[in-house]
Amino acid sequence: MPRHRFAHAARFAAGALLIPALLGGCGTASYPSLARRAEEKPATAPAATAAVAALDQVPAGLDARIDSLLRAAREADKAFAAARPATERALNAAANATPGDEAWQQANLALSDLERQRGVLGVIEGDIEELYTQDRMAHAPENPDTPRAAARMIEAARSQILALGAAQDRVLDAARRKLPR
């Protein structure tokens, strides 16, 4: 029996001696260098300057497109402002009316006209948002912290148009609260 006990120990010892011999061959494999390759090195200053200059180029026709959208937005805002007094008069006349009365119906129609005028600016907002999104998608791989002339122009026009829309939304919200329910 004692011999049998040591037989396991002898096999274990042989295996323990074999493991370092097998692992010794693992260190001889050649691995690729971790040094930067030429294409991974940062661009030189002249190339970087040329890239930034290229980013500041405005695509042909973009100025005209943005001017057209801003002009249309201002016209839509003027039409909204022109429709506003009639809506206010109709809402004031319907202040004590019950829903369905003649005065209430007139106020509701005037409010609908004002909302239709708001819809005109809404279409322009959609156009500037589409232009903004197309620009963002076209330049997604670029560094987002590097402002481009075209992006700055689009963002400035977008903020102006969205500000007009927000002002009209506030007017409409106030007008809707005046209509008796």
N, C-alpha and C positions, 0 to 999 in steps of 0.2 A: 503494500500500500504506500509506503513512503516514497517508493520510486515513482509511482504514478503522480503524486503531488508535484514532484520536481519536473516532471515532463512538461507540464503546463508552463512552469516558470521558464524552462529552457526555450520553448517556442516563443514565449513573450519576449525574452531577451534577444532572440534572433530577429524578431520583427522590429524591436526597438533599434537594433543596429542597422537594419535595412532602410528605415525611414530617412535618416540623415543622408545616406548615400543617394537615395532617390531625389531628395530635395536639393541636393548639391547641384544637380543639373539645371535647376530652375533659374539660377542666377546668371547663366551664360547666354540667355536669349538676348537679342538686340532689339531695343525699343526705339521708336522714332524720337528725335530730339524735341525737346520742349521749347527750343529757341524759336523766335518769330521768323516766319518766312518773309521773303521780300514783299509779297502782296499783302501781308498783314501789318506791315510797318505803317505808321501814320504818314499821311500825304505831306509833301513839302509845302512850305508857305506859299510859293507862287501858284501851285495847283489849287490850294485851298482858297486863295484870293479869287482865282478865276471861277471856282465853283460858287462862291458867294455872289460874285458879280452876275453869274448866270441866273442865280435865284432871284435877283432883283429886276430881271427883265419882265416886263408886263406883256402878256400875249396880245397879239394884234386883235383889235376889236373889243377888248375887255373894257376900255374906257367908255366907249360908246354904249355898250350894253349896260354898264352900271349907271351911266348918266340917264339912259332911257328908263331904267327901273326907278331911279330917284325922281325923275320928272313925273312919271306915272303915279308914283306914291303921293307926291305933293298934290297932283290933280285930284286923286281919289280923296285925299284929306280935305281939300277945298269943297268937293261935292258933298262929303259927309257933313262938313260945317254948314253948308248951305241948306241941307235937309234938316238940320237940328232944330232951328226955331219953329218950324211947322210941327215937328214932333212934340216939342215942349208945349206949344199952344194947345194941341189936341190932348195931351196928357193932363194939362191943367183944367181943361174943359170937362174931362172925364173923372175928375178927382172924386166926385160923390156919386158916380154912376155905378150901376151894378153890371156885372158881366153880361153881355148880350144887348145892352141898351145901345141906342144909336151913337151916343157920345163915346161909349166904350169901344164900339166897333171902329169909329173914326180914329180913336187913339191907337188901337191895335194895328190898324192899317198904316198909320204914320210911323209907328214903331217898326213895323215890318219893312217899310221903305228905308228907314235908318239902318236896319240890319242888312238890307240889300246893299246899301252904300258901303257898309263895313266889309261886306263880302268882296267888293272890288279890290280893296286893299289886301284882303286875305289872299287873293290870287297873286298879287305882286309879292307878298310875303313868301308864298310858295315858290315863286320864281327865284327870289334871292336865296332862299334856303337850298334850292336845287343847285344853284351856282356855287354856293358855299360848300355843299357836300361834294360836288364834283371836284372842286379844287382840293379839298381835304383828301379825297380818295386818290387823286392823281399824284399827290405828293406825300402819301402816307409813309413811305420808307425813309424819307428825309428827316433830319433832325427837327422835331417840332419846336425847339427853342430858337431856331433861326428864322426870324420873320422874313417873309418875302414880300416884295412890293405888291404883287397881285393879291396875296392873301390879306395884306393890310387894307387895300382898297375895298375888297369884298367885305371884310369885317366892318369897316367904317360905314359902308352903305347899308349893310345888314342891321347894324345897331340903330341907324337912323330910321329905317323902315319899321323895325320892330318897336321902336319907341312910339312912332305914330300909331301903330296898331294897339299898343297897350293903352294909349290915351283914349282911343276910340272905344276900347273895351270898357274902360271906366265910365265913360259917358253912357254907353248902352246899359251897363249894370244899374246905374242910377235911374235911367229911364224905365227900365223893366220894373224896378221897385215902386215906381209911381203908378203903374197901371193897376187898377183895383182887381182883386182876385175874388 
